[in-house]
């Protein structure tokens, strides 16, 4: 998503944010953004772990012969 934004683009975004929000509000916004990103990553990691666990259970059943996959 942000792969094509270079250093000049990031500087421009920072300057615009500084003008819009001011220097006092900017650290607070940065903290909130970082916290949101962390929570999003935790949620996606949790979903990925659930999916991996489901696959492990399915693979275990197939290996034990409980499920016939040749249908």
MOPAC internal coordinates of N, CA, C and O (Angstrom, degrees):
PM7 1SCF
backbone

  N    0.0000 0     0.00 0     0.00 0    0    0    0
  C    1.4521 1     0.00 0     0.00 0    1    0    0
  C    1.5268 1   110.31 1     0.00 0    2    1    0
  O    1.2310 1   120.31 1   131.15 1    3    2    1
  N    1.3205 1   117.01 1   -48.85 1    3    2    1
  C    1.4628 1   120.95 1  -178.65 1    5    3    2
  C    1.5182 1   111.57 1  -101.23 1    6    5    3
  O    1.2310 1   119.85 1  -163.28 1    7    6    5
  N    1.3206 1   117.89 1    16.72 1    7    6    5
  C    1.4540 1   120.74 1  -173.34 1    9    7    6
  C    1.5295 1   113.14 1   -68.41 1   10    9    7
  O    1.2310 1   119.73 1   155.68 1   11   10    9
  N    1.3287 1   118.12 1   -24.32 1   11   10    9
  C    1.4577 1   119.27 1  -177.80 1   13   11   10
  C    1.5307 1   113.09 1  -100.25 1   14   13   11
  O    1.2310 1   119.87 1  -170.31 1   15   14   13
  N    1.3349 1   117.86 1     9.69 1   15   14   13
  C    1.4625 1   120.99 1   175.98 1   17   15   14
  C    1.5246 1   107.32 1   -93.22 1   18   17   15
  O    1.2310 1   120.46 1   -58.91 1   19   18   17
  N    1.3104 1   116.72 1   121.09 1   19   18   17
  C    1.4561 1   120.98 1  -179.63 1   21   19   18
  C    1.5171 1   111.08 1   -96.19 1   22   21   19
  O    1.2310 1   121.23 1    10.48 1   23   22   21
  N    1.3013 1   115.25 1  -169.52 1   23   22   21
  C    1.4620 1   122.02 1   179.80 1   25   23   22
  C    1.5322 1   111.57 1   -61.25 1   26   25   23
  O    1.2310 1   118.98 1   135.12 1   27   26   25
  N    1.3372 1   119.55 1   -44.88 1   27   26   25
  C    1.4696 1   118.45 1   178.42 1   29   27   26
  C    1.5312 1   112.70 1   -61.08 1   30   29   27
  O    1.2310 1   120.63 1   143.39 1   31   30   29
  N    1.3290 1   116.41 1   -36.61 1   31   30   29
  C    1.4572 1   120.28 1   178.26 1   33   31   30
  C    1.5222 1   111.89 1   -65.89 1   34   33   31
  O    1.2310 1   120.65 1   138.19 1   35   34   33
  N    1.3313 1   116.36 1   -41.81 1   35   34   33
  C    1.4648 1   120.22 1   177.86 1   37   35   34
  C    1.5226 1   111.71 1   -64.69 1   38   37   35
  O    1.2310 1   120.41 1   140.49 1   39   38   37
  N    1.3249 1   116.82 1   -39.51 1   39   38   37
  C    1.4701 1   120.84 1   178.03 1   41   39   38
  C    1.5200 1   110.09 1   -64.19 1   42   41   39
  O    1.2310 1   120.32 1   137.95 1   43   42   41
  N    1.3214 1   116.99 1   -42.05 1   43   42   41
  C    1.4603 1   121.06 1   177.92 1   45   43   42
  C    1.5302 1   111.07 1   -61.84 1   46   45   43
  O    1.2310 1   120.36 1   135.28 1   47   46   45
  N    1.3317 1   116.92 1   -44.72 1   47   46   45
  C    1.4664 1   120.58 1   178.40 1   49   47   46
  C    1.5222 1   110.25 1   -61.47 1   50   49   47
  O    1.2310 1   119.76 1   137.29 1   51   50   49
  N    1.3206 1   118.07 1   -42.71 1   51   50   49
  C    1.4592 1   122.09 1   179.12 1   53   51   50
  C    1.5179 1   111.60 1   -62.81 1   54   53   51
  O    1.2310 1   120.00 1   137.04 1   55   54   53
  N    1.3180 1   117.60 1   -42.96 1   55   54   53
  C    1.4664 1   121.66 1   179.67 1   57   55   54
  C    1.5300 1   110.24 1   -64.51 1   58   57   55
  O    1.2310 1   120.38 1   135.89 1   59   58   57
  N    1.3294 1   116.87 1   -44.11 1   59   58   57
  C    1.4734 1   120.17 1   179.14 1   61   59   58
  C    1.5292 1   110.20 1   -63.05 1   62   61   59
  O    1.2310 1   120.07 1   136.68 1   63   62   61
  N    1.3296 1   117.46 1   -43.32 1   63   62   61
  C    1.4639 1   120.71 1   178.82 1   65   63   62
  C    1.5277 1   110.45 1   -63.83 1   66   65   63
  O    1.2310 1   120.23 1   141.34 1   67   66   65
  N    1.3166 1   117.16 1   -38.66 1   67   66   65
  C    1.4587 1   121.39 1   178.74 1   69   67   66
  C    1.5232 1   110.81 1   -63.68 1   70   69   67
  O    1.2310 1   120.14 1   138.75 1   71   70   69
  N    1.3201 1   117.34 1   -41.25 1   71   70   69
  C    1.4677 1   121.48 1   179.68 1   73   71   70
  C    1.5230 1   110.40 1   -68.38 1   74   73   71
  O    1.2310 1   120.46 1   137.96 1   75   74   73
  N    1.3282 1   116.72 1   -42.04 1   75   74   73
  C    1.4698 1   120.30 1  -176.24 1   77   75   74
  C    1.5251 1   111.52 1   -72.39 1   78   77   75
  O    1.2310 1   119.93 1   131.79 1   79   78   77
  N    1.3187 1   117.74 1   -48.21 1   79   78   77
  C    1.4690 1   121.05 1  -172.25 1   81   79   78
  C    1.5180 1   114.16 1   -97.23 1   82   81   79
  O    1.2310 1   119.40 1   157.65 1   83   82   81
  N    1.2940 1   118.76 1   -22.35 1   83   82   81
  C    1.4535 1   121.15 1  -178.68 1   85   83   82
  C    1.5132 1   111.75 1    87.37 1   86   85   83
  O    1.2310 1   120.50 1   -19.99 1   87   86   85
  N    1.3217 1   116.65 1   160.01 1   87   86   85
  C    1.4699 1   120.34 1  -175.16 1   89   87   86
  C    1.5243 1   113.62 1   -70.53 1   90   89   87
  O    1.2310 1   119.35 1   155.65 1   91   90   89
  N    1.3247 1   118.85 1   -24.35 1   91   90   89
  C    1.4624 1   120.43 1  -178.99 1   93   91   90
  C    1.5193 1   112.50 1   -77.18 1   94   93   91
  O    1.2310 1   119.82 1   147.05 1   95   94   93
  N    1.2962 1   117.95 1   -32.95 1   95   94   93
  C    1.4619 1   122.61 1  -175.39 1   97   95   94
  C    1.5335 1   112.01 1   -88.24 1   98   97   95
  O    1.2310 1   119.64 1   158.55 1   99   98   97
  N    1.3227 1   118.29 1   -21.45 1   99   98   97
  C    1.4578 1   122.38 1  -173.94 1  101   99   98
  C    1.5379 1   113.67 1   -60.99 1  102  101   99
  O    1.2310 1   118.04 1   134.87 1  103  102  101
  N    1.3293 1   121.35 1   -45.13 1  103  102  101
  C    1.4700 1   119.92 1   178.46 1  105  103  102
  C    1.5295 1   112.83 1   -61.70 1  106  105  103
  O    1.2310 1   120.81 1   142.63 1  107  106  105
  N    1.3135 1   116.06 1   -37.37 1  107  106  105
  C    1.4655 1   120.60 1   178.84 1  109  107  106
  C    1.5298 1   110.42 1   -64.01 1  110  109  107
  O    1.2310 1   120.53 1   138.20 1  111  110  109
  N    1.3193 1   116.59 1   -41.80 1  111  110  109
  C    1.4627 1   121.03 1   178.77 1  113  111  110
  C    1.5218 1   110.06 1   -66.44 1  114  113  111
  O    1.2310 1   120.22 1   139.59 1  115  114  113
  N    1.3146 1   117.18 1   -40.41 1  115  114  113
  C    1.4635 1   121.37 1   177.65 1  117  115  114
  C    1.5197 1   112.41 1   -61.34 1  118  117  115
  O    1.2310 1   120.51 1   136.80 1  119  118  117
  N    1.3316 1   116.62 1   -43.20 1  119  118  117
  C    1.4636 1   120.83 1   177.43 1  121  119  118
  C    1.5230 1   111.25 1   -62.38 1  122  121  119
  O    1.2310 1   120.67 1   135.29 1  123  122  121
  N    1.3252 1   116.32 1   -44.71 1  123  122  121
  C    1.4608 1   120.43 1   179.74 1  125  123  122
  C    1.5249 1   110.88 1   -62.98 1  126  125  123
  O    1.2310 1   120.49 1   139.43 1  127  126  125
  N    1.3234 1   116.66 1   -40.57 1  127  126  125
  C    1.4612 1   120.65 1   178.93 1  129  127  126
  C    1.5272 1   110.57 1   -64.81 1  130  129  127
  O    1.2310 1   120.42 1   135.70 1  131  130  129
  N    1.3264 1   116.80 1   -44.30 1  131  130  129
  C    1.4668 1   120.83 1   178.49 1  133  131  130
  C    1.5132 1   112.31 1   -62.47 1  134  133  131
  O    1.2310 1   120.59 1   138.56 1  135  134  133
  N    1.3196 1   116.47 1   -41.44 1  135  134  133
  C    1.4622 1   120.93 1   178.53 1  137  135  134
  C    1.5293 1   110.52 1   -64.11 1  138  137  135
  O    1.2310 1   120.32 1   139.61 1  139  138  137
  N    1.3092 1   117.00 1   -40.39 1  139  138  137
  C    1.4653 1   120.74 1   178.42 1  141  139  138
  C    1.5244 1   111.12 1   -63.86 1  142  141  139
  O    1.2310 1   120.54 1   137.24 1  143  142  141
  N    1.3198 1   116.57 1   -42.76 1  143  142  141
  C    1.4663 1   120.53 1   178.54 1  145  143  142
  C    1.5262 1   110.26 1   -62.40 1  146  145  143
  O    1.2310 1   120.07 1   136.37 1  147  146  145
  N    1.3386 1   117.47 1   -43.63 1  147  146  145
  C    1.4675 1   121.52 1   179.25 1  149  147  146
  C    1.5220 1   111.26 1   -60.73 1  150  149  147
  O    1.2310 1   120.14 1   135.28 1  151  150  149
  N    1.3404 1   117.34 1   -44.72 1  151  150  149
  C    1.4596 1   121.18 1   179.72 1  153  151  150
  C    1.5232 1   111.24 1   -64.67 1  154  153  151
  O    1.2310 1   120.45 1   141.15 1  155  154  153
  N    1.3298 1   116.74 1   -38.85 1  155  154  153
  C    1.4573 1   120.74 1   177.86 1  157  155  154
  C    1.5292 1   110.81 1   -63.14 1  158  157  155
  O    1.2310 1   120.60 1   136.64 1  159  158  157
  N    1.3382 1   116.46 1   -43.36 1  159  158  157
  C    1.4639 1   120.16 1   179.26 1  161  159  158
  C    1.5234 1   111.10 1   -64.13 1  162  161  159
  O    1.2310 1   120.50 1   139.41 1  163  162  161
  N    1.3404 1   116.65 1   -40.59 1  163  162  161
  C    1.4587 1   120.11 1   177.82 1  165  163  162
  C    1.5162 1   111.09 1   -61.03 1  166  165  163
  O    1.2310 1   120.64 1   136.88 1  167  166  165
  N    1.3251 1   116.38 1   -43.12 1  167  166  165
  C    1.4655 1   120.86 1  -179.41 1  169  167  166
  C    1.5222 1   110.96 1   -65.03 1  170  169  167
  O    1.2310 1   120.00 1   136.59 1  171  170  169
  N    1.3247 1   117.61 1   -43.41 1  171  170  169
  C    1.4580 1   119.59 1  -179.88 1  173  171  170
  C    1.5257 1   111.22 1   -69.05 1  174  173  171
  O    1.2310 1   120.10 1   144.85 1  175  174  173
  N    1.3312 1   117.42 1   -35.15 1  175  174  173
  C    1.4646 1   119.90 1   176.01 1  177  175  174
  C    1.5195 1   110.52 1   -64.87 1  178  177  175
  O    1.2310 1   120.61 1   141.29 1  179  178  177
  N    1.3170 1   116.43 1   -38.71 1  179  178  177
  C    1.4640 1   120.65 1   177.83 1  181  179  178
  C    1.5170 1   111.38 1   -63.42 1  182  181  179
  O    1.2310 1   120.18 1   137.56 1  183  182  181
  N    1.3180 1   117.25 1   -42.44 1  183  182  181
  C    1.4613 1   120.81 1   177.64 1  185  183  182
  C    1.5206 1   111.13 1   -64.36 1  186  185  183
  O    1.2310 1   120.61 1   137.19 1  187  186  185
  N    1.3176 1   116.45 1   -42.81 1  187  186  185
  C    1.4641 1   120.25 1   179.49 1  189  187  186
  C    1.5274 1   110.38 1   -63.35 1  190  189  187
  O    1.2310 1   119.75 1   140.05 1  191  190  189
  N    1.3192 1   118.08 1   -39.95 1  191  190  189
  C    1.4629 1   121.24 1   177.90 1  193  191  190
  C    1.5275 1   110.88 1   -63.28 1  194  193  191
  O    1.2310 1   120.41 1   138.54 1  195  194  193
  N    1.3334 1   116.82 1   -41.46 1  195  194  193
  C    1.4651 1   120.58 1   178.15 1  197  195  194
  C    1.5217 1   111.04 1   -61.93 1  198  197  195
  O    1.2310 1   120.43 1   137.34 1  199  198  197
  N    1.3245 1   116.79 1   -42.66 1  199  198  197
  C    1.4667 1   120.74 1  -179.91 1  201  199  198
  C    1.5247 1   110.12 1   -65.88 1  202  201  199
  O    1.2310 1   120.19 1   137.09 1  203  202  201
  N    1.3280 1   117.24 1   -42.91 1  203  202  201
  C    1.4733 1   120.49 1   178.21 1  205  203  202
  C    1.5215 1   110.70 1   -60.68 1  206  205  203
  O    1.2310 1   120.68 1   138.35 1  207  206  205
  N    1.3184 1   116.31 1   -41.65 1  207  206  205
  C    1.4689 1   120.78 1  -179.84 1  209  207  206
  C    1.5282 1   110.71 1   -63.17 1  210  209  207
  O    1.2310 1   120.34 1   138.59 1  211  210  209
  N    1.3295 1   116.95 1   -41.41 1  211  210  209
  C    1.4665 1   120.91 1   177.59 1  213  211  210
  C    1.5247 1   110.46 1   -61.82 1  214  213  211
  O    1.2310 1   120.15 1   136.20 1  215  214  213
  N    1.3159 1   117.31 1   -43.80 1  215  214  213
  C    1.4595 1   120.21 1   179.09 1  217  215  214
  C    1.5147 1   111.34 1   -65.00 1  218  217  215
  O    1.2310 1   119.97 1   141.91 1  219  218  217
  N    1.3252 1   117.66 1   -38.09 1  219  218  217
  C    1.4621 1   120.34 1   178.60 1  221  219  218
  C    1.5223 1   110.34 1   -61.29 1  222  221  219
  O    1.2310 1   120.61 1   136.37 1  223  222  221
  N    1.3443 1   116.44 1   -43.63 1  223  222  221
  C    1.4600 1   120.45 1   179.70 1  225  223  222
  C    1.5274 1   110.70 1   -64.49 1  226  225  223
  O    1.2310 1   120.15 1   137.67 1  227  226  225
  N    1.3347 1   117.32 1   -42.33 1  227  226  225
  C    1.4623 1   120.90 1   179.67 1  229  227  226
  C    1.5273 1   111.23 1   -65.32 1  230  229  227
  O    1.2310 1   120.08 1   137.75 1  231  230  229
  N    1.3113 1   117.45 1   -42.25 1  231  230  229
  C    1.4652 1   121.38 1   179.62 1  233  231  230
  C    1.5210 1   110.25 1   -65.21 1  234  233  231
  O    1.2310 1   120.81 1   140.28 1  235  234  233
  N    1.3228 1   116.06 1   -39.72 1  235  234  233
  C    1.4680 1   120.10 1   178.84 1  237  235  234
  C    1.5265 1   110.38 1   -62.64 1  238  237  235
  O    1.2310 1   120.26 1   138.34 1  239  238  237
  N    1.3391 1   117.11 1   -41.66 1  239  238  237
  C    1.4671 1   120.47 1   178.89 1  241  239  238
  C    1.5208 1   110.94 1   -64.78 1  242  241  239
  O    1.2310 1   119.99 1   139.88 1  243  242  241
  N    1.3203 1   117.63 1   -40.12 1  243  242  241
  C    1.4616 1   120.98 1   179.73 1  245  243  242
  C    1.5207 1   110.03 1   -65.88 1  246  245  243
  O    1.2310 1   119.81 1   136.70 1  247  246  245
  N    1.3317 1   117.97 1   -43.30 1  247  246  245
  C    1.4524 1   121.23 1  -179.79 1  249  247  246
  C    1.5210 1   112.01 1   -64.76 1  250  249  247
  O    1.2310 1   120.40 1   145.08 1  251  250  249
  N    1.3249 1   116.84 1   -34.92 1  251  250  249
  C    1.4541 1   120.83 1   179.83 1  253  251  250
  C    1.5295 1   111.30 1   -78.25 1  254  253  251
  O    1.2310 1   119.96 1   170.73 1  255  254  253
  N    1.3117 1   117.69 1    -9.27 1  255  254  253
  C    1.4545 1   121.07 1   177.54 1  257  255  254
  C    1.5115 1   113.83 1    85.49 1  258  257  255
  O    1.2310 1   119.70 1  -168.64 1  259  258  257
  N    1.3058 1   118.18 1    11.36 1  259  258  257
  C    1.4559 1   121.60 1   179.80 1  261  259  258
  C    1.5281 1   111.72 1   -72.64 1  262  261  259
  O    1.2310 1   120.77 1   153.07 1  263  262  261
  N    1.3196 1   116.14 1   -26.93 1  263  262  261
  C    1.4562 1   120.98 1  -176.42 1  265  263  262
  C    1.5262 1   108.30 1  -122.05 1  266  265  263
  O    1.2310 1   120.69 1   -48.38 1  267  266  265
  N    1.3339 1   116.28 1   131.62 1  267  266  265
  C    1.4630 1   120.34 1   176.91 1  269  267  266
  C    1.5174 1   108.35 1   -96.59 1  270  269  267
  O    1.2310 1   120.53 1   -64.54 1  271  270  269
  N    1.3328 1   116.58 1   115.46 1  271  270  269
  C    1.4669 1   120.60 1  -176.60 1  273  271  270
  C    1.5206 1   112.35 1   -91.98 1  274  273  271
  O    1.2310 1   120.02 1  -175.94 1  275  274  273
  N    1.3319 1   117.56 1     4.06 1  275  274  273
  C    1.4728 1   121.22 1  -177.55 1  277  275  274
  C    1.5126 1   112.86 1   -92.19 1  278  277  275
  O    1.2310 1   118.96 1  -165.96 1  279  278  277
  N    1.2691 1   119.58 1    14.04 1  279  278  277
  C    1.4802 1   122.81 1  -178.33 1  281  279  278
  C    1.4921 1   112.06 1   -69.01 1  282  281  279
  O    1.2310 1   120.10 1   180.00 1  283  282  281

